[in-house]
Amino acid sequence: MRETDVANTKQLLRIVQSVPSPNAEPFKQWLAQVGKERLEEVADPEIAIERAINTYRKKRIL
């Protein structure tokens, strides 16, 4: 019924990378940091477990 524009994760990240605005820079930096952390977790799964435990503990406090 309606035409929509869609993008998968890879396409969306490429779009964000291509935005030349200074306002997009903090978001780009955040994406780079999250990507780095996930790659570290792939290399050392213990990091992922610790992150999950810390996230769970923070949610219990709230």
PDB file of N, CA, C and O in Angstrom:
ATOM      1  N   MET A   1       0.818  -1.197   0.000  1.00  0.00           N
ATOM      2  CA  MET A   1       0.000   0.000   0.000  1.00  0.00           C
ATOM      3  C   MET A   1       0.866   1.267   0.000  1.00  0.00           C
ATOM      4  O   MET A   1       0.577   2.228  -0.713  1.00  0.00           O
ATOM      5  N   ARG A   2       1.932   1.252   0.811  1.00  0.00           N
ATOM      6  CA  ARG A   2       2.780   2.441   0.890  1.00  0.00           C
ATOM      7  C   ARG A   2       4.213   2.079   0.557  1.00  0.00           C
ATOM      8  O   ARG A   2       4.713   1.015   0.923  1.00  0.00           O
ATOM      9  N   GLU A   3       4.851   2.982  -0.140  1.00  0.00           N
ATOM     10  CA  GLU A   3       6.273   2.798  -0.387  1.00  0.00           C
ATOM     11  C   GLU A   3       7.035   3.401   0.783  1.00  0.00           C
ATOM     12  O   GLU A   3       6.723   4.503   1.236  1.00  0.00           O
ATOM     13  N   THR A   4       8.026   2.681   1.265  1.00  0.00           N
ATOM     14  CA  THR A   4       8.846   3.198   2.358  1.00  0.00           C
ATOM     15  C   THR A   4      10.308   2.977   2.027  1.00  0.00           C
ATOM     16  O   THR A   4      10.661   2.060   1.285  1.00  0.00           O
ATOM     17  N   ASP A   5      11.142   3.818   2.580  1.00  0.00           N
ATOM     18  CA  ASP A   5      12.578   3.645   2.459  1.00  0.00           C
ATOM     19  C   ASP A   5      13.033   2.807   3.642  1.00  0.00           C
ATOM     20  O   ASP A   5      12.698   3.099   4.791  1.00  0.00           O
ATOM     21  N   VAL A   6      13.787   1.779   3.355  1.00  0.00           N
ATOM     22  CA  VAL A   6      14.293   0.925   4.426  1.00  0.00           C
ATOM     23  C   VAL A   6      15.789   0.738   4.240  1.00  0.00           C
ATOM     24  O   VAL A   6      16.321   0.893   3.141  1.00  0.00           O
ATOM     25  N   ALA A   7      16.449   0.405   5.326  1.00  0.00           N
ATOM     26  CA  ALA A   7      17.884   0.135   5.279  1.00  0.00           C
ATOM     27  C   ALA A   7      18.198  -0.912   6.333  1.00  0.00           C
ATOM     28  O   ALA A   7      17.604  -0.928   7.411  1.00  0.00           O
ATOM     29  N   ASN A   8      19.134  -1.779   6.009  1.00  0.00           N
ATOM     30  CA  ASN A   8      19.580  -2.724   7.025  1.00  0.00           C
ATOM     31  C   ASN A   8      20.640  -2.035   7.890  1.00  0.00           C
ATOM     32  O   ASN A   8      20.976  -0.875   7.648  1.00  0.00           O
ATOM     33  N   THR A   9      21.158  -2.728   8.876  1.00  0.00           N
ATOM     34  CA  THR A   9      22.103  -2.121   9.815  1.00  0.00           C
ATOM     35  C   THR A   9      23.340  -1.596   9.102  1.00  0.00           C
ATOM     36  O   THR A   9      23.777  -0.474   9.355  1.00  0.00           O
ATOM     37  N   LYS A  10      23.897  -2.397   8.219  1.00  0.00           N
ATOM     38  CA  LYS A  10      25.108  -1.977   7.507  1.00  0.00           C
ATOM     39  C   LYS A  10      24.846  -0.718   6.685  1.00  0.00           C
ATOM     40  O   LYS A  10      25.652   0.212   6.699  1.00  0.00           O
ATOM     41  N   GLN A  11      23.735  -0.686   5.978  1.00  0.00           N
ATOM     42  CA  GLN A  11      23.402   0.478   5.157  1.00  0.00           C
ATOM     43  C   GLN A  11      23.173   1.720   6.026  1.00  0.00           C
ATOM     44  O   GLN A  11      23.600   2.819   5.674  1.00  0.00           O
ATOM     45  N   LEU A  12      22.510   1.535   7.138  1.00  0.00           N
ATOM     46  CA  LEU A  12      22.245   2.656   8.036  1.00  0.00           C
ATOM     47  C   LEU A  12      23.543   3.237   8.588  1.00  0.00           C
ATOM     48  O   LEU A  12      23.698   4.456   8.657  1.00  0.00           O
ATOM     49  N   LEU A  13      24.471   2.375   8.980  1.00  0.00           N
ATOM     50  CA  LEU A  13      25.747   2.862   9.499  1.00  0.00           C
ATOM     51  C   LEU A  13      26.544   3.593   8.423  1.00  0.00           C
ATOM     52  O   LEU A  13      27.217   4.582   8.714  1.00  0.00           O
ATOM     53  N   ARG A  14      26.473   3.113   7.183  1.00  0.00           N
ATOM     54  CA  ARG A  14      27.160   3.803   6.082  1.00  0.00           C
ATOM     55  C   ARG A  14      26.542   5.179   5.848  1.00  0.00           C
ATOM     56  O   ARG A  14      27.260   6.134   5.550  1.00  0.00           O
ATOM     57  N   ILE A  15      25.235   5.291   5.978  1.00  0.00           N
ATOM     58  CA  ILE A  15      24.569   6.591   5.821  1.00  0.00           C
ATOM     59  C   ILE A  15      25.047   7.550   6.902  1.00  0.00           C
ATOM     60  O   ILE A  15      25.366   8.704   6.618  1.00  0.00           O
ATOM     61  N   VAL A  16      25.096   7.071   8.143  1.00  0.00           N
ATOM     62  CA  VAL A  16      25.544   7.905   9.249  1.00  0.00           C
ATOM     63  C   VAL A  16      26.986   8.362   9.021  1.00  0.00           C
ATOM     64  O   VAL A  16      27.315   9.522   9.270  1.00  0.00           O
ATOM     65  N   GLN A  17      27.846   7.458   8.549  1.00  0.00           N
ATOM     66  CA  GLN A  17      29.233   7.817   8.288  1.00  0.00           C
ATOM     67  C   GLN A  17      29.349   8.906   7.236  1.00  0.00           C
ATOM     68  O   GLN A  17      30.278   9.712   7.281  1.00  0.00           O
ATOM     69  N   SER A  18      28.429   8.940   6.301  1.00  0.00           N
ATOM     70  CA  SER A  18      28.521   9.888   5.190  1.00  0.00           C
ATOM     71  C   SER A  18      27.997  11.282   5.543  1.00  0.00           C
ATOM     72  O   SER A  18      28.164  12.209   4.751  1.00  0.00           O
ATOM     73  N   VAL A  19      27.378  11.454   6.692  1.00  0.00           N
ATOM     74  CA  VAL A  19      26.831  12.755   7.071  1.00  0.00           C
ATOM     75  C   VAL A  19      27.982  13.693   7.453  1.00  0.00           C
ATOM     76  O   VAL A  19      28.709  13.408   8.405  1.00  0.00           O
ATOM     77  N   PRO A  20      28.162  14.802   6.732  1.00  0.00           N
ATOM     78  CA  PRO A  20      29.294  15.687   6.992  1.00  0.00           C
ATOM     79  C   PRO A  20      29.055  16.716   8.107  1.00  0.00           C
ATOM     80  O   PRO A  20      29.910  17.571   8.339  1.00  0.00           O
ATOM     81  N   SER A  21      27.953  16.652   8.775  1.00  0.00           N
ATOM     82  CA  SER A  21      27.602  17.659   9.781  1.00  0.00           C
ATOM     83  C   SER A  21      28.402  17.483  11.068  1.00  0.00           C
ATOM     84  O   SER A  21      28.608  16.357  11.521  1.00  0.00           O
ATOM     85  N   PRO A  22      28.855  18.589  11.659  1.00  0.00           N
ATOM     86  CA  PRO A  22      29.524  18.511  12.968  1.00  0.00           C
ATOM     87  C   PRO A  22      28.581  17.972  14.050  1.00  0.00           C
ATOM     88  O   PRO A  22      29.028  17.394  15.040  1.00  0.00           O
ATOM     89  N   ASN A  23      27.273  18.167  13.852  1.00  0.00           N
ATOM     90  CA  ASN A  23      26.303  17.656  14.825  1.00  0.00           C
ATOM     91  C   ASN A  23      26.259  16.134  14.840  1.00  0.00           C
ATOM     92  O   ASN A  23      25.857  15.536  15.839  1.00  0.00           O
ATOM     93  N   ALA A  24      26.669  15.501  13.743  1.00  0.00           N
ATOM     94  CA  ALA A  24      26.663  14.043  13.666  1.00  0.00           C
ATOM     95  C   ALA A  24      27.910  13.435  14.316  1.00  0.00           C
ATOM     96  O   ALA A  24      27.943  12.236  14.591  1.00  0.00           O
ATOM     97  N   GLU A  25      28.926  14.251  14.560  1.00  0.00           N
ATOM     98  CA  GLU A  25      30.200  13.737  15.060  1.00  0.00           C
ATOM     99  C   GLU A  25      30.087  13.019  16.405  1.00  0.00           C
ATOM    100  O   GLU A  25      30.689  11.955  16.553  1.00  0.00           O
ATOM    101  N   PRO A  26      29.354  13.535  17.393  1.00  0.00           N
ATOM    102  CA  PRO A  26      29.229  12.785  18.652  1.00  0.00           C
ATOM    103  C   PRO A  26      28.603  11.404  18.448  1.00  0.00           C
ATOM    104  O   PRO A  26      29.016  10.435  19.085  1.00  0.00           O
ATOM    105  N   PHE A  27      27.622  11.315  17.575  1.00  0.00           N
ATOM    106  CA  PHE A  27      26.987  10.031  17.296  1.00  0.00           C
ATOM    107  C   PHE A  27      27.972   9.081  16.625  1.00  0.00           C
ATOM    108  O   PHE A  27      28.010   7.894  16.947  1.00  0.00           O
ATOM    109  N   LYS A  28      28.771   9.603  15.691  1.00  0.00           N
ATOM    110  CA  LYS A  28      29.784   8.787  15.030  1.00  0.00           C
ATOM    111  C   LYS A  28      30.810   8.270  16.043  1.00  0.00           C
ATOM    112  O   LYS A  28      31.225   7.113  15.982  1.00  0.00           O
ATOM    113  N   GLN A  29      31.208   9.134  16.967  1.00  0.00           N
ATOM    114  CA  GLN A  29      32.168   8.729  17.994  1.00  0.00           C
ATOM    115  C   GLN A  29      31.577   7.642  18.892  1.00  0.00           C
ATOM    116  O   GLN A  29      32.260   6.685  19.256  1.00  0.00           O
ATOM    117  N   TRP A  30      30.306   7.801  19.242  1.00  0.00           N
ATOM    118  CA  TRP A  30      29.636   6.797  20.066  1.00  0.00           C
ATOM    119  C   TRP A  30      29.564   5.457  19.341  1.00  0.00           C
ATOM    120  O   TRP A  30      29.826   4.412  19.937  1.00  0.00           O
ATOM    121  N   LEU A  31      29.210   5.486  18.056  1.00  0.00           N
ATOM    122  CA  LEU A  31      29.158   4.253  17.269  1.00  0.00           C
ATOM    123  C   LEU A  31      30.518   3.574  17.209  1.00  0.00           C
ATOM    124  O   LEU A  31      30.614   2.353  17.328  1.00  0.00           O
ATOM    125  N   ALA A  32      31.567   4.365  17.023  1.00  0.00           N
ATOM    126  CA  ALA A  32      32.916   3.799  16.967  1.00  0.00           C
ATOM    127  C   ALA A  32      33.281   3.156  18.306  1.00  0.00           C
ATOM    128  O   ALA A  32      33.881   2.081  18.330  1.00  0.00           O
ATOM    129  N   GLN A  33      32.929   3.800  19.412  1.00  0.00           N
ATOM    130  CA  GLN A  33      33.235   3.259  20.740  1.00  0.00           C
ATOM    131  C   GLN A  33      32.478   1.951  20.982  1.00  0.00           C
ATOM    132  O   GLN A  33      33.055   0.978  21.469  1.00  0.00           O
ATOM    133  N   VAL A  34      31.208   1.930  20.647  1.00  0.00           N
ATOM    134  CA  VAL A  34      30.406   0.718  20.840  1.00  0.00           C
ATOM    135  C   VAL A  34      30.941  -0.415  19.965  1.00  0.00           C
ATOM    136  O   VAL A  34      31.022  -1.559  20.410  1.00  0.00           O
ATOM    137  N   GLY A  35      31.303  -0.100  18.732  1.00  0.00           N
ATOM    138  CA  GLY A  35      31.871  -1.104  17.849  1.00  0.00           C
ATOM    139  C   GLY A  35      33.167  -1.672  18.401  1.00  0.00           C
ATOM    140  O   GLY A  35      33.391  -2.882  18.355  1.00  0.00           O
ATOM    141  N   LYS A  36      34.014  -0.804  18.921  1.00  0.00           N
ATOM    142  CA  LYS A  36      35.279  -1.244  19.528  1.00  0.00           C
ATOM    143  C   LYS A  36      35.019  -2.179  20.706  1.00  0.00           C
ATOM    144  O   LYS A  36      35.663  -3.219  20.843  1.00  0.00           O
ATOM    145  N   GLU A  37      34.066  -1.792  21.554  1.00  0.00           N
ATOM    146  CA  GLU A  37      33.745  -2.623  22.720  1.00  0.00           C
ATOM    147  C   GLU A  37      33.226  -3.993  22.299  1.00  0.00           C
ATOM    148  O   GLU A  37      33.591  -5.004  22.899  1.00  0.00           O
ATOM    149  N   ARG A  38      32.385  -4.034  21.282  1.00  0.00           N
ATOM    150  CA  ARG A  38      31.843  -5.326  20.843  1.00  0.00           C
ATOM    151  C   ARG A  38      32.925  -6.215  20.250  1.00  0.00           C
ATOM    152  O   ARG A  38      32.913  -7.428  20.459  1.00  0.00           O
ATOM    153  N   LEU A  39      33.864  -5.622  19.510  1.00  0.00           N
ATOM    154  CA  LEU A  39      34.972  -6.410  18.977  1.00  0.00           C
ATOM    155  C   LEU A  39      35.845  -6.978  20.104  1.00  0.00           C
ATOM    156  O   LEU A  39      36.325  -8.108  20.017  1.00  0.00           O
ATOM    157  N   GLU A  40      36.040  -6.189  21.148  1.00  0.00           N
ATOM    158  CA  GLU A  40      36.795  -6.680  22.305  1.00  0.00           C
ATOM    159  C   GLU A  40      36.053  -7.841  22.972  1.00  0.00           C
ATOM    160  O   GLU A  40      36.672  -8.801  23.429  1.00  0.00           O
ATOM    161  N   GLU A  41      34.729  -7.743  23.022  1.00  0.00           N
ATOM    162  CA  GLU A  41      33.937  -8.813  23.640  1.00  0.00           C
ATOM    163  C   GLU A  41      33.995 -10.098  22.823  1.00  0.00           C
ATOM    164  O   GLU A  41      33.952 -11.192  23.387  1.00  0.00           O
ATOM    165  N   VAL A  42      34.092  -9.978  21.509  1.00  0.00           N
ATOM    166  CA  VAL A  42      34.218 -11.163  20.661  1.00  0.00           C
ATOM    167  C   VAL A  42      35.558 -11.840  20.951  1.00  0.00           C
ATOM    168  O   VAL A  42      35.641 -13.067  21.020  1.00  0.00           O
ATOM    169  N   ALA A  43      36.598 -11.032  21.118  1.00  0.00           N
ATOM    170  CA  ALA A  43      37.929 -11.577  21.379  1.00  0.00           C
ATOM    171  C   ALA A  43      38.030 -12.165  22.785  1.00  0.00           C
ATOM    172  O   ALA A  43      38.739 -13.148  22.999  1.00  0.00           O
ATOM    173  N   ASP A  44      37.320 -11.561  23.743  1.00  0.00           N
ATOM    174  CA  ASP A  44      37.366 -12.028  25.136  1.00  0.00           C
ATOM    175  C   ASP A  44      35.942 -12.041  25.700  1.00  0.00           C
ATOM    176  O   ASP A  44      35.473 -11.021  26.205  1.00  0.00           O
ATOM    177  N   PRO A  45      35.249 -13.181  25.622  1.00  0.00           N
ATOM    178  CA  PRO A  45      33.849 -13.248  26.074  1.00  0.00           C
ATOM    179  C   PRO A  45      33.652 -12.878  27.544  1.00  0.00           C
ATOM    180  O   PRO A  45      32.543 -12.520  27.941  1.00  0.00           O
ATOM    181  N   GLU A  46      34.690 -12.957  28.344  1.00  0.00           N
ATOM    182  CA  GLU A  46      34.557 -12.581  29.751  1.00  0.00           C
ATOM    183  C   GLU A  46      34.161 -11.110  29.887  1.00  0.00           C
ATOM    184  O   GLU A  46      33.442 -10.740  30.815  1.00  0.00           O
ATOM    185  N   ILE A  47      34.629 -10.282  28.967  1.00  0.00           N
ATOM    186  CA  ILE A  47      34.259  -8.859  28.980  1.00  0.00           C
ATOM    187  C   ILE A  47      32.756  -8.709  28.780  1.00  0.00           C
ATOM    188  O   ILE A  47      32.116  -7.892  29.443  1.00  0.00           O
ATOM    189  N   ALA A  48      32.193  -9.494  27.870  1.00  0.00           N
ATOM    190  CA  ALA A  48      30.747  -9.437  27.613  1.00  0.00           C
ATOM    191  C   ALA A  48      29.964  -9.879  28.840  1.00  0.00           C
ATOM    192  O   ALA A  48      28.933  -9.294  29.171  1.00  0.00           O
ATOM    193  N   ILE A  49      30.451 -10.905  29.508  1.00  0.00           N
ATOM    194  CA  ILE A  49      29.770 -11.394  30.715  1.00  0.00           C
ATOM    195  C   ILE A  49      29.795 -10.327  31.796  1.00  0.00           C
ATOM    196  O   ILE A  49      28.781 -10.082  32.449  1.00  0.00           O
ATOM    197  N   GLU A  50      30.943  -9.690  31.992  1.00  0.00           N
ATOM    198  CA  GLU A  50      31.049  -8.635  32.996  1.00  0.00           C
ATOM    199  C   GLU A  50      30.119  -7.466  32.672  1.00  0.00           C
ATOM    200  O   GLU A  50      29.485  -6.903  33.564  1.00  0.00           O
ATOM    201  N   ARG A  51      30.042  -7.108  31.397  1.00  0.00           N
ATOM    202  CA  ARG A  51      29.157  -6.015  30.991  1.00  0.00           C
ATOM    203  C   ARG A  51      27.703  -6.372  31.281  1.00  0.00           C
ATOM    204  O   ARG A  51      26.936  -5.542  31.770  1.00  0.00           O
ATOM    205  N   ALA A  52      27.334  -7.604  30.977  1.00  0.00           N
ATOM    206  CA  ALA A  52      25.958  -8.046  31.225  1.00  0.00           C
ATOM    207  C   ALA A  52      25.635  -8.028  32.714  1.00  0.00           C
ATOM    208  O   ALA A  52      24.550  -7.602  33.110  1.00  0.00           O
ATOM    209  N   ILE A  53      26.565  -8.485  33.533  1.00  0.00           N
ATOM    210  CA  ILE A  53      26.364  -8.485  34.989  1.00  0.00           C
ATOM    211  C   ILE A  53      26.203  -7.051  35.496  1.00  0.00           C
ATOM    212  O   ILE A  53      25.303  -6.766  36.287  1.00  0.00           O
ATOM    213  N   ASN A  54      27.074  -6.153  35.040  1.00  0.00           N
ATOM    214  CA  ASN A  54      26.991  -4.757  35.480  1.00  0.00           C
ATOM    215  C   ASN A  54      25.683  -4.107  35.045  1.00  0.00           C
ATOM    216  O   ASN A  54      25.080  -3.354  35.809  1.00  0.00           O
ATOM    217  N   THR A  55      25.244  -4.390  33.824  1.00  0.00           N
ATOM    218  CA  THR A  55      23.972  -3.847  33.342  1.00  0.00           C
ATOM    219  C   THR A  55      22.816  -4.360  34.195  1.00  0.00           C
ATOM    220  O   THR A  55      21.923  -3.594  34.557  1.00  0.00           O
ATOM    221  N   TYR A  56      22.832  -5.644  34.514  1.00  0.00           N
ATOM    222  CA  TYR A  56      21.785  -6.240  35.345  1.00  0.00           C
ATOM    223  C   TYR A  56      21.759  -5.581  36.730  1.00  0.00           C
ATOM    224  O   TYR A  56      20.694  -5.247  37.250  1.00  0.00           O
ATOM    225  N   ARG A  57      22.914  -5.407  37.301  1.00  0.00           N
ATOM    226  CA  ARG A  57      22.996  -4.789  38.640  1.00  0.00           C
ATOM    227  C   ARG A  57      22.473  -3.361  38.624  1.00  0.00           C
ATOM    228  O   ARG A  57      21.782  -2.948  39.555  1.00  0.00           O
ATOM    229  N   LYS A  58      22.788  -2.607  37.590  1.00  0.00           N
ATOM    230  CA  LYS A  58      22.300  -1.230  37.482  1.00  0.00           C
ATOM    231  C   LYS A  58      20.787  -1.194  37.374  1.00  0.00           C
ATOM    232  O   LYS A  58      20.146  -0.311  37.944  1.00  0.00           O
ATOM    233  N   LYS A  59      20.211  -2.141  36.651  1.00  0.00           N
ATOM    234  CA  LYS A  59      18.755  -2.165  36.495  1.00  0.00           C
ATOM    235  C   LYS A  59      18.059  -2.561  37.790  1.00  0.00           C
ATOM    236  O   LYS A  59      16.946  -2.108  38.056  1.00  0.00           O
ATOM    237  N   ARG A  60      18.693  -3.390  38.587  1.00  0.00           N
ATOM    238  CA  ARG A  60      18.101  -3.788  39.870  1.00  0.00           C
ATOM    239  C   ARG A  60      18.058  -2.637  40.845  1.00  0.00           C
ATOM    240  O   ARG A  60      17.150  -2.560  41.672  1.00  0.00           O
ATOM    241  N   ILE A  61      19.036  -1.730  40.764  1.00  0.00           N
ATOM    242  CA  ILE A  61      19.099  -0.584  41.663  1.00  0.00           C
ATOM    243  C   ILE A  61      17.978   0.398  41.343  1.00  0.00           C
ATOM    244  O   ILE A  61      17.394   0.993  42.249  1.00  0.00           O
ATOM    245  N   LEU A  62      17.682   0.565  40.076  1.00  0.00           N
ATOM    246  CA  LEU A  62      16.631   1.516  39.675  1.00  0.00           C
ATOM    247  C   LEU A  62      15.320   0.988  40.115  1.00  0.00           C
ATOM    248  O   LEU A  62      14.291   1.622  39.885  1.00  0.00           O
TER     249      LEU A  62
END
